[in-house]
Structures are given as structure tokens and as C-alpha cells.
Amino acid sequence: MSNIILTEEQLNKLRKKLKENKDGSYMAKQQLFTIATLAYKMWQQMEDGEQLEDWMESKLAQSEQGIVAVVKAFMYDEVEDGLKGMDKLNMDDLVIGS
């Protein structure tokens, strides 16, 4: 399957349509906000080439893998539940942007 390219507007419309029939998870949203906020703050404070302790790098790698797995599963489930004919979508082929 070739790459699927979505504009930001198309992605936002897709999200809105998929969310219309689902209740949000308060805890998940709060946890995602905390992760995003703290990760961005750390990213801003880190110098280019700055070394972290091995255990820190390991935890970041594990966290990245976990977040990627959750996001891919979430996006796949939303697409599968909300749009017919999209069950063959390979999330690895999804490109957001131009």
C-alpha cells in the first residue's frame, strides 16, 4: 500500500467525526496532557548533544515505544469503528502533512 497523505484539515475533520460518538476518558486525557507538558519542558531545557544517564535513556525509549503503540492502536480502532472500508489501512503508511 502506498503512503496516505492527509492535510491537517482532513485529519481534524476525521478526528471530529470519530469523536462525535465516543465519550472521552478523563484520566487518559489528563495523563496525555501531563506527558506532553513534561516532555516538552524537558525537550526545551536539554542542550543539543546533552548526555543522560543510561537508565533515563532506557525509560525514554520504553516510553516512546509505549506511546507509539497506544496511538497506533487508538487510531486504528477509531478508524475501524468509524469508517467502513478502512480496515485495511496500514498505520505505518499514514503520513500526516504534505
BAFI-71501 format. One record per atom (N, C-alpha, C): residue number from 1; residue in three letters; atom name; x, y, z. Coordinates in steps of 0.05 Angstrom, whole numbers, plus 5000, padded with zeros to 4 digits. Example, Ala and Ser with C-alpha at 12.3 -4.5 7.8 and 13.67 -1.06 7.14 Angstrom:
# residues 2
@resi:1 | resn:ALA | name:N | px:5264 | py:4886 | pz:5156 .
@resi:1 | resn:ALA | name:CA | px:5246 | py:4910 | pz:5156 .
@resi:1 | resn:ALA | name:C | px:5264 | py:4934 | pz:5156 .
@resi:2 | resn:SER | name:N | px:5257 | py:4955 | pz:5142 .
@resi:2 | resn:SER | name:CA | px:5273 | py:4979 | pz:5143 .
@resi:2 | resn:SER | name:C | px:5258 | py:5001 | pz:5157 .
//
This chain:
# residues 98
@resi:1 | resn:MET | name:N | px:5017 | py:4976 | pz:5000 .
@resi:1 | resn:MET | name:CA | px:5000 | py:5000 | pz:5000 .
@resi:1 | resn:MET | name:C | px:5018 | py:5025 | pz:5000 .
@resi:2 | resn:SER | name:N | px:5011 | py:5045 | pz:4984 .
@resi:2 | resn:SER | name:CA | px:5027 | py:5069 | pz:4983 .
@resi:2 | resn:SER | name:C | px:5019 | py:5087 | pz:5007 .
@resi:3 | resn:ASN | name:N | px:5036 | py:5107 | pz:5011 .
@resi:3 | resn:ASN | name:CA | px:5031 | py:5126 | pz:5033 .
@resi:3 | resn:ASN | name:C | px:5004 | py:5140 | pz:5029 .
@resi:4 | resn:ILE | name:N | px:4991 | py:5145 | pz:5051 .
@resi:4 | resn:ILE | name:CA | px:4966 | py:5160 | pz:5051 .
@resi:4 | resn:ILE | name:C | px:4972 | py:5187 | pz:5063 .
@resi:5 | resn:ILE | name:N | px:4967 | py:5209 | pz:5049 .
@resi:5 | resn:ILE | name:CA | px:4974 | py:5235 | pz:5058 .
@resi:5 | resn:ILE | name:C | px:4948 | py:5250 | pz:5065 .
@resi:6 | resn:LEU | name:N | px:4947 | py:5261 | pz:5089 .
@resi:6 | resn:LEU | name:CA | px:4924 | py:5276 | pz:5098 .
@resi:6 | resn:LEU | name:C | px:4933 | py:5304 | pz:5104 .
@resi:7 | resn:THR | name:N | px:4916 | py:5324 | pz:5097 .
@resi:7 | resn:THR | name:CA | px:4922 | py:5351 | pz:5105 .
@resi:7 | resn:THR | name:C | px:4914 | py:5353 | pz:5135 .
@resi:8 | resn:GLU | name:N | px:4923 | py:5375 | pz:5148 .
@resi:8 | resn:GLU | name:CA | px:4916 | py:5379 | pz:5176 .
@resi:8 | resn:GLU | name:C | px:4886 | py:5382 | pz:5178 .
@resi:9 | resn:GLU | name:N | px:4874 | py:5396 | pz:5159 .
@resi:9 | resn:GLU | name:CA | px:4845 | py:5400 | pz:5160 .
@resi:9 | resn:GLU | name:C | px:4830 | py:5373 | pz:5157 .
@resi:10 | resn:GLN | name:N | px:4839 | py:5356 | pz:5139 .
@resi:10 | resn:GLN | name:CA | px:4827 | py:5330 | pz:5136 .
@resi:10 | resn:GLN | name:C | px:4830 | py:5313 | pz:5162 .
@resi:11 | resn:LEU | name:N | px:4853 | py:5315 | pz:5174 .
@resi:11 | resn:LEU | name:CA | px:4858 | py:5300 | pz:5199 .
@resi:11 | resn:LEU | name:C | px:4839 | py:5310 | pz:5221 .
@resi:12 | resn:ASN | name:N | px:4836 | py:5336 | pz:5223 .
@resi:12 | resn:ASN | name:CA | px:4818 | py:5348 | pz:5244 .
@resi:12 | resn:ASN | name:C | px:4790 | py:5340 | pz:5239 .
@resi:13 | resn:LYS | name:N | px:4781 | py:5339 | pz:5213 .
@resi:13 | resn:LYS | name:CA | px:4753 | py:5331 | pz:5207 .
@resi:13 | resn:LYS | name:C | px:4749 | py:5301 | pz:5215 .
@resi:14 | resn:LEU | name:N | px:4769 | py:5285 | pz:5209 .
@resi:14 | resn:LEU | name:CA | px:4768 | py:5256 | pz:5215 .
@resi:14 | resn:LEU | name:C | px:4766 | py:5253 | pz:5246 .
@resi:15 | resn:ARG | name:N | px:4783 | py:5267 | pz:5260 .
@resi:15 | resn:ARG | name:CA | px:4782 | py:5265 | pz:5290 .
@resi:15 | resn:ARG | name:C | px:4755 | py:5273 | pz:5300 .
@resi:16 | resn:LYS | name:N | px:4744 | py:5296 | pz:5290 .
@resi:16 | resn:LYS | name:CA | px:4718 | py:5306 | pz:5299 .
@resi:16 | resn:LYS | name:C | px:4696 | py:5285 | pz:5294 .
@resi:17 | resn:LYS | name:N | px:4696 | py:5274 | pz:5270 .
@resi:17 | resn:LYS | name:CA | px:4676 | py:5254 | pz:5263 .
@resi:17 | resn:LYS | name:C | px:4678 | py:5229 | pz:5281 .
@resi:18 | resn:LEU | name:N | px:4702 | py:5221 | pz:5286 .
@resi:18 | resn:LEU | name:CA | px:4706 | py:5197 | pz:5302 .
@resi:18 | resn:LEU | name:C | px:4699 | py:5201 | pz:5331 .
@resi:19 | resn:LYS | name:N | px:4703 | py:5226 | pz:5341 .
@resi:19 | resn:LYS | name:CA | px:4698 | py:5232 | pz:5369 .
@resi:19 | resn:LYS | name:C | px:4669 | py:5237 | pz:5375 .
@resi:20 | resn:GLU | name:N | px:4652 | py:5243 | pz:5355 .
@resi:20 | resn:GLU | name:CA | px:4624 | py:5250 | pz:5359 .
@resi:20 | resn:GLU | name:C | px:4609 | py:5229 | pz:5374 .
@resi:21 | resn:ASN | name:N | px:4616 | py:5204 | pz:5369 .
@resi:21 | resn:ASN | name:CA | px:4601 | py:5182 | pz:5381 .
@resi:21 | resn:ASN | name:C | px:4615 | py:5168 | pz:5404 .
@resi:22 | resn:LYS | name:N | px:4635 | py:5181 | pz:5415 .
@resi:22 | resn:LYS | name:CA | px:4650 | py:5168 | pz:5437 .
@resi:22 | resn:LYS | name:C | px:4653 | py:5188 | pz:5460 .
@resi:23 | resn:ASP | name:N | px:4651 | py:5177 | pz:5484 .
@resi:23 | resn:ASP | name:CA | px:4656 | py:5193 | pz:5508 .
@resi:23 | resn:ASP | name:C | px:4686 | py:5193 | pz:5513 .
@resi:24 | resn:GLY | name:N | px:4696 | py:5216 | pz:5522 .
@resi:24 | resn:GLY | name:CA | px:4725 | py:5218 | pz:5527 .
@resi:24 | resn:GLY | name:C | px:4732 | py:5204 | pz:5553 .
@resi:25 | resn:SER | name:N | px:4757 | py:5197 | pz:5556 .
@resi:25 | resn:SER | name:CA | px:4767 | py:5186 | pz:5581 .
@resi:25 | resn:SER | name:C | px:4782 | py:5207 | pz:5596 .
@resi:26 | resn:TYR | name:N | px:4771 | py:5216 | pz:5618 .
@resi:26 | resn:TYR | name:CA | px:4782 | py:5239 | pz:5633 .
@resi:26 | resn:TYR | name:C | px:4811 | py:5233 | pz:5641 .
@resi:27 | resn:MET | name:N | px:4816 | py:5209 | pz:5652 .
@resi:27 | resn:MET | name:CA | px:4843 | py:5203 | pz:5662 .
@resi:27 | resn:MET | name:C | px:4863 | py:5201 | pz:5639 .
@resi:28 | resn:ALA | name:N | px:4855 | py:5189 | pz:5617 .
@resi:28 | resn:ALA | name:CA | px:4874 | py:5187 | pz:5595 .
@resi:28 | resn:ALA | name:C | px:4881 | py:5215 | pz:5584 .
@resi:29 | resn:LYS | name:N | px:4862 | py:5232 | pz:5582 .
@resi:29 | resn:LYS | name:CA | px:4867 | py:5260 | pz:5572 .
@resi:29 | resn:LYS | name:C | px:4886 | py:5274 | pz:5592 .
@resi:30 | resn:GLN | name:N | px:4881 | py:5271 | pz:5618 .
@resi:30 | resn:GLN | name:CA | px:4898 | py:5284 | pz:5638 .
@resi:30 | resn:GLN | name:C | px:4926 | py:5272 | pz:5637 .
@resi:31 | resn:GLN | name:N | px:4929 | py:5246 | pz:5634 .
@resi:31 | resn:GLN | name:CA | px:4955 | py:5234 | pz:5632 .
@resi:31 | resn:GLN | name:C | px:4970 | py:5242 | pz:5607 .
@resi:32 | resn:LEU | name:N | px:4956 | py:5243 | pz:5585 .
@resi:32 | resn:LEU | name:CA | px:4969 | py:5252 | pz:5560 .
@resi:32 | resn:LEU | name:C | px:4978 | py:5281 | pz:5562 .
@resi:33 | resn:PHE | name:N | px:4962 | py:5298 | pz:5575 .
@resi:33 | resn:PHE | name:CA | px:4970 | py:5326 | pz:5579 .
@resi:33 | resn:PHE | name:C | px:4995 | py:5328 | pz:5596 .
@resi:34 | resn:THR | name:N | px:4996 | py:5312 | pz:5617 .
@resi:34 | resn:THR | name:CA | px:5020 | py:5312 | pz:5635 .
@resi:34 | resn:THR | name:C | px:5044 | py:5303 | pz:5620 .
@resi:35 | resn:ILE | name:N | px:5042 | py:5281 | pz:5605 .
@resi:35 | resn:ILE | name:CA | px:5064 | py:5271 | pz:5589 .
@resi:35 | resn:ILE | name:C | px:5074 | py:5292 | pz:5569 .
@resi:36 | resn:ALA | name:N | px:5055 | py:5303 | pz:5554 .
@resi:36 | resn:ALA | name:CA | px:5063 | py:5323 | pz:5534 .
@resi:36 | resn:ALA | name:C | px:5076 | py:5347 | pz:5546 .
@resi:37 | resn:THR | name:N | px:5065 | py:5357 | pz:5568 .
@resi:37 | resn:THR | name:CA | px:5075 | py:5381 | pz:5580 .
@resi:37 | resn:THR | name:C | px:5103 | py:5377 | pz:5591 .
@resi:38 | resn:LEU | name:N | px:5107 | py:5355 | pz:5606 .
@resi:38 | resn:LEU | name:CA | px:5133 | py:5350 | pz:5618 .
@resi:38 | resn:LEU | name:C | px:5154 | py:5343 | pz:5597 .
@resi:39 | resn:ALA | name:N | px:5146 | py:5328 | pz:5577 .
@resi:39 | resn:ALA | name:CA | px:5165 | py:5321 | pz:5555 .
@resi:39 | resn:ALA | name:C | px:5174 | py:5346 | pz:5540 .
@resi:40 | resn:TYR | name:N | px:5155 | py:5364 | pz:5535 .
@resi:40 | resn:TYR | name:CA | px:5162 | py:5388 | pz:5521 .
@resi:40 | resn:TYR | name:C | px:5181 | py:5406 | pz:5538 .
@resi:41 | resn:LYS | name:N | px:5175 | py:5408 | pz:5563 .
@resi:41 | resn:LYS | name:CA | px:5192 | py:5424 | pz:5581 .
@resi:41 | resn:LYS | name:C | px:5220 | py:5412 | pz:5582 .
@resi:42 | resn:MET | name:N | px:5222 | py:5386 | pz:5584 .
@resi:42 | resn:MET | name:CA | px:5249 | py:5374 | pz:5585 .
@resi:42 | resn:MET | name:C | px:5263 | py:5378 | pz:5558 .
@resi:43 | resn:TRP | name:N | px:5248 | py:5375 | pz:5536 .
@resi:43 | resn:TRP | name:CA | px:5260 | py:5379 | pz:5510 .
@resi:43 | resn:TRP | name:C | px:5271 | py:5407 | pz:5507 .
@resi:44 | resn:GLN | name:N | px:5257 | py:5427 | pz:5517 .
@resi:44 | resn:GLN | name:CA | px:5266 | py:5455 | pz:5516 .
@resi:44 | resn:GLN | name:C | px:5291 | py:5459 | pz:5533 .
@resi:45 | resn:GLN | name:N | px:5293 | py:5446 | pz:5555 .
@resi:45 | resn:GLN | name:CA | px:5316 | py:5450 | pz:5573 .
@resi:45 | resn:GLN | name:C | px:5341 | py:5435 | pz:5566 .
@resi:46 | resn:MET | name:N | px:5338 | py:5414 | pz:5550 .
@resi:46 | resn:MET | name:CA | px:5361 | py:5398 | pz:5543 .
@resi:46 | resn:MET | name:C | px:5378 | py:5412 | pz:5522 .
@resi:47 | resn:GLU | name:N | px:5404 | py:5411 | pz:5525 .
@resi:47 | resn:GLU | name:CA | px:5422 | py:5422 | pz:5506 .
@resi:47 | resn:GLU | name:C | px:5426 | py:5402 | pz:5484 .
@resi:48 | resn:ASP | name:N | px:5433 | py:5411 | pz:5459 .
@resi:48 | resn:ASP | name:CA | px:5439 | py:5392 | pz:5438 .
@resi:48 | resn:ASP | name:C | px:5463 | py:5376 | pz:5445 .
@resi:49 | resn:GLY | name:N | px:5461 | py:5350 | pz:5443 .
@resi:49 | resn:GLY | name:CA | px:5483 | py:5332 | pz:5449 .
@resi:49 | resn:GLY | name:C | px:5486 | py:5326 | pz:5479 .
@resi:50 | resn:GLU | name:N | px:5468 | py:5336 | pz:5495 .
@resi:50 | resn:GLU | name:CA | px:5469 | py:5331 | pz:5524 .
@resi:50 | resn:GLU | name:C | px:5465 | py:5301 | pz:5530 .
@resi:51 | resn:GLN | name:N | px:5482 | py:5290 | pz:5547 .
@resi:51 | resn:GLN | name:CA | px:5480 | py:5262 | pz:5554 .
@resi:51 | resn:GLN | name:C | px:5462 | py:5258 | pz:5578 .
@resi:52 | resn:LEU | name:N | px:5446 | py:5237 | pz:5577 .
@resi:52 | resn:LEU | name:CA | px:5430 | py:5229 | pz:5600 .
@resi:52 | resn:LEU | name:C | px:5442 | py:5203 | pz:5612 .
@resi:53 | resn:GLU | name:N | px:5435 | py:5197 | pz:5636 .
@resi:53 | resn:GLU | name:CA | px:5443 | py:5172 | pz:5648 .
@resi:53 | resn:GLU | name:C | px:5430 | py:5149 | pz:5633 .
@resi:54 | resn:ASP | name:N | px:5443 | py:5126 | pz:5633 .
@resi:54 | resn:ASP | name:CA | px:5433 | py:5103 | pz:5618 .
@resi:54 | resn:ASP | name:C | px:5405 | py:5096 | pz:5625 .
@resi:55 | resn:TRP | name:N | px:5398 | py:5096 | pz:5651 .
@resi:55 | resn:TRP | name:CA | px:5371 | py:5088 | pz:5659 .
@resi:55 | resn:TRP | name:C | px:5351 | py:5108 | pz:5649 .
@resi:56 | resn:MET | name:N | px:5358 | py:5134 | pz:5646 .
@resi:56 | resn:MET | name:CA | px:5340 | py:5154 | pz:5636 .
@resi:56 | resn:MET | name:C | px:5334 | py:5149 | pz:5606 .
@resi:57 | resn:GLU | name:N | px:5355 | py:5143 | pz:5591 .
@resi:57 | resn:GLU | name:CA | px:5352 | py:5138 | pz:5562 .
@resi:57 | resn:GLU | name:C | px:5335 | py:5113 | pz:5558 .
@resi:58 | resn:SER | name:N | px:5339 | py:5093 | pz:5576 .
@resi:58 | resn:SER | name:CA | px:5323 | py:5068 | pz:5574 .
@resi:58 | resn:SER | name:C | px:5294 | py:5073 | pz:5579 .
@resi:59 | resn:LYS | name:N | px:5288 | py:5089 | pz:5599 .
@resi:59 | resn:LYS | name:CA | px:5260 | py:5096 | pz:5606 .
@resi:59 | resn:LYS | name:C | px:5247 | py:5112 | pz:5583 .
@resi:60 | resn:LEU | name:N | px:5262 | py:5130 | pz:5571 .
@resi:60 | resn:LEU | name:CA | px:5251 | py:5146 | pz:5549 .
@resi:60 | resn:LEU | name:C | px:5245 | py:5128 | pz:5525 .
@resi:61 | resn:ALA | name:N | px:5263 | py:5110 | pz:5519 .
@resi:61 | resn:ALA | name:CA | px:5259 | py:5091 | pz:5497 .
@resi:61 | resn:ALA | name:C | px:5234 | py:5074 | pz:5501 .
@resi:62 | resn:GLN | name:N | px:5231 | py:5064 | pz:5526 .
@resi:62 | resn:GLN | name:CA | px:5208 | py:5047 | pz:5533 .
@resi:62 | resn:GLN | name:C | px:5182 | py:5064 | pz:5531 .
@resi:63 | resn:SER | name:N | px:5184 | py:5088 | pz:5540 .
@resi:63 | resn:SER | name:CA | px:5160 | py:5106 | pz:5539 .
@resi:63 | resn:SER | name:C | px:5152 | py:5112 | pz:5511 .
@resi:64 | resn:GLU | name:N | px:5172 | py:5117 | pz:5494 .
@resi:64 | resn:GLU | name:CA | px:5166 | py:5123 | pz:5466 .
@resi:64 | resn:GLU | name:C | px:5153 | py:5099 | pz:5453 .
@resi:65 | resn:GLN | name:N | px:5163 | py:5076 | pz:5457 .
@resi:65 | resn:GLN | name:CA | px:5151 | py:5052 | pz:5446 .
@resi:65 | resn:GLN | name:C | px:5122 | py:5048 | pz:5456 .
@resi:66 | resn:GLY | name:N | px:5118 | py:5053 | pz:5481 .
@resi:66 | resn:GLY | name:CA | px:5091 | py:5050 | pz:5493 .
@resi:66 | resn:GLY | name:C | px:5072 | py:5070 | pz:5481 .
@resi:67 | resn:ILE | name:N | px:5080 | py:5095 | pz:5479 .
@resi:67 | resn:ILE | name:CA | px:5062 | py:5116 | pz:5468 .
@resi:67 | resn:ILE | name:C | px:5056 | py:5110 | pz:5439 .
@resi:68 | resn:VAL | name:N | px:5076 | py:5103 | pz:5423 .
@resi:68 | resn:VAL | name:CA | px:5072 | py:5097 | pz:5395 .
@resi:68 | resn:VAL | name:C | px:5052 | py:5074 | pz:5392 .
@resi:69 | resn:ALA | name:N | px:5055 | py:5053 | pz:5408 .
@resi:69 | resn:ALA | name:CA | px:5036 | py:5030 | pz:5407 .
@resi:69 | resn:ALA | name:C | px:5008 | py:5038 | pz:5414 .
@resi:70 | resn:VAL | name:N | px:5005 | py:5055 | pz:5435 .
@resi:70 | resn:VAL | name:CA | px:4978 | py:5064 | pz:5443 .
@resi:70 | resn:VAL | name:C | px:4965 | py:5081 | pz:5421 .
@resi:71 | resn:VAL | name:N | px:4981 | py:5100 | pz:5410 .
@resi:71 | resn:VAL | name:CA | px:4970 | py:5118 | pz:5390 .
@resi:71 | resn:VAL | name:C | px:4962 | py:5103 | pz:5365 .
@resi:72 | resn:LYS | name:N | px:4979 | py:5084 | pz:5356 .
@resi:72 | resn:LYS | name:CA | px:4972 | py:5069 | pz:5332 .
@resi:72 | resn:LYS | name:C | px:4947 | py:5052 | pz:5337 .
@resi:73 | resn:ALA | name:N | px:4945 | py:5039 | pz:5360 .
@resi:73 | resn:ALA | name:CA | px:4921 | py:5023 | pz:5366 .
@resi:73 | resn:ALA | name:C | px:4896 | py:5041 | pz:5368 .
@resi:74 | resn:PHE | name:N | px:4899 | py:5063 | pz:5381 .
@resi:74 | resn:PHE | name:CA | px:4877 | py:5082 | pz:5384 .
@resi:74 | resn:PHE | name:C | px:4867 | py:5092 | pz:5357 .
@resi:75 | resn:MET | name:N | px:4886 | py:5100 | pz:5340 .
@resi:75 | resn:MET | name:CA | px:4878 | py:5110 | pz:5313 .
@resi:75 | resn:MET | name:C | px:4866 | py:5088 | pz:5297 .
@resi:76 | resn:TYR | name:N | px:4877 | py:5064 | pz:5298 .
@resi:76 | resn:TYR | name:CA | px:4866 | py:5041 | pz:5283 .
@resi:76 | resn:TYR | name:C | px:4838 | py:5035 | pz:5293 .
@resi:77 | resn:ASP | name:N | px:4834 | py:5033 | pz:5319 .
@resi:77 | resn:ASP | name:CA | px:4807 | py:5027 | pz:5330 .
@resi:77 | resn:ASP | name:C | px:4787 | py:5048 | pz:5322 .
@resi:78 | resn:GLU | name:N | px:4795 | py:5074 | pz:5323 .
@resi:78 | resn:GLU | name:CA | px:4777 | py:5095 | pz:5315 .
@resi:78 | resn:GLU | name:C | px:4769 | py:5093 | pz:5286 .
@resi:79 | resn:VAL | name:N | px:4789 | py:5088 | pz:5269 .
@resi:79 | resn:VAL | name:CA | px:4783 | py:5086 | pz:5240 .
@resi:79 | resn:VAL | name:C | px:4766 | py:5061 | pz:5235 .
@resi:80 | resn:GLU | name:N | px:4774 | py:5039 | pz:5248 .
@resi:80 | resn:GLU | name:CA | px:4759 | py:5014 | pz:5243 .
@resi:80 | resn:GLU | name:C | px:4730 | py:5017 | pz:5253 .
@resi:81 | resn:ASP | name:N | px:4725 | py:5030 | pz:5275 .
@resi:81 | resn:ASP | name:CA | px:4698 | py:5033 | pz:5286 .
@resi:81 | resn:ASP | name:C | px:4682 | py:5053 | pz:5271 .
@resi:82 | resn:GLY | name:N | px:4695 | py:5074 | pz:5261 .
@resi:82 | resn:GLY | name:CA | px:4681 | py:5097 | pz:5250 .
@resi:82 | resn:GLY | name:C | px:4677 | py:5097 | pz:5220 .
@resi:83 | resn:LEU | name:N | px:4695 | py:5084 | pz:5205 .
@resi:83 | resn:LEU | name:CA | px:4694 | py:5086 | pz:5176 .
@resi:83 | resn:LEU | name:C | px:4695 | py:5059 | pz:5164 .
@resi:84 | resn:LYS | name:N | px:4676 | py:5053 | pz:5147 .
@resi:84 | resn:LYS | name:CA | px:4676 | py:5027 | pz:5133 .
@resi:84 | resn:LYS | name:C | px:4696 | py:5028 | pz:5110 .
@resi:85 | resn:GLY | name:N | px:4708 | py:5005 | pz:5105 .
@resi:85 | resn:GLY | name:CA | px:4727 | py:5004 | pz:5083 .
@resi:85 | resn:GLY | name:C | px:4755 | py:5012 | pz:5090 .
@resi:86 | resn:MET | name:N | px:4759 | py:5021 | pz:5115 .
@resi:86 | resn:MET | name:CA | px:4786 | py:5030 | pz:5123 .
@resi:86 | resn:MET | name:C | px:4800 | py:5009 | pz:5140 .
@resi:87 | resn:ASP | name:N | px:4789 | py:4985 | pz:5142 .
@resi:87 | resn:ASP | name:CA | px:4800 | py:4964 | pz:5159 .
@resi:87 | resn:ASP | name:C | px:4827 | py:4954 | pz:5148 .
@resi:88 | resn:LYS | name:N | px:4833 | py:4960 | pz:5123 .
@resi:88 | resn:LYS | name:CA | px:4858 | py:4951 | pz:5112 .
@resi:88 | resn:LYS | name:C | px:4880 | py:4972 | pz:5113 .
@resi:89 | resn:LEU | name:N | px:4874 | py:4994 | pz:5127 .
@resi:89 | resn:LEU | name:CA | px:4893 | py:5016 | pz:5130 .
@resi:89 | resn:LEU | name:C | px:4917 | py:5007 | pz:5146 .
@resi:90 | resn:ASN | name:N | px:4940 | py:5011 | pz:5135 .
@resi:90 | resn:ASN | name:CA | px:4965 | py:5004 | pz:5149 .
@resi:90 | resn:ASN | name:C | px:4976 | py:5030 | pz:5161 .
@resi:91 | resn:MET | name:N | px:4975 | py:5032 | pz:5188 .
@resi:91 | resn:MET | name:CA | px:4982 | py:5056 | pz:5201 .
@resi:91 | resn:MET | name:C | px:5011 | py:5064 | pz:5196 .
@resi:92 | resn:ASP | name:N | px:5028 | py:5046 | pz:5188 .
@resi:92 | resn:ASP | name:CA | px:5056 | py:5052 | pz:5182 .
@resi:92 | resn:ASP | name:C | px:5058 | py:5068 | pz:5156 .
@resi:93 | resn:ASP | name:N | px:5037 | py:5067 | pz:5139 .
@resi:93 | resn:ASP | name:CA | px:5036 | py:5082 | pz:5114 .
@resi:93 | resn:ASP | name:C | px:5024 | py:5110 | pz:5117 .
@resi:94 | resn:LEU | name:N | px:5013 | py:5116 | pz:5140 .
@resi:94 | resn:LEU | name:CA | px:5000 | py:5142 | pz:5144 .
@resi:94 | resn:LEU | name:C | px:5020 | py:5164 | pz:5147 .
@resi:95 | resn:VAL | name:N | px:5017 | py:5184 | pz:5130 .
@resi:95 | resn:VAL | name:CA | px:5035 | py:5208 | pz:5131 .
@resi:95 | resn:VAL | name:C | px:5017 | py:5232 | pz:5136 .
@resi:96 | resn:ILE | name:N | px:5022 | py:5246 | pz:5158 .
@resi:96 | resn:ILE | name:CA | px:5006 | py:5270 | pz:5165 .
@resi:96 | resn:ILE | name:C | px:5021 | py:5294 | pz:5155 .
@resi:97 | resn:GLY | name:N | px:5008 | py:5311 | pz:5139 .
@resi:97 | resn:GLY | name:CA | px:5021 | py:5335 | pz:5129 .
@resi:97 | resn:GLY | name:C | px:5024 | py:5332 | pz:5099 .
@resi:98 | resn:SER | name:N | px:5041 | py:5350 | pz:5088 .
@resi:98 | resn:SER | name:CA | px:5044 | py:5350 | pz:5059 .
@resi:98 | resn:SER | name:C | px:5069 | py:5336 | pz:5051 .
//
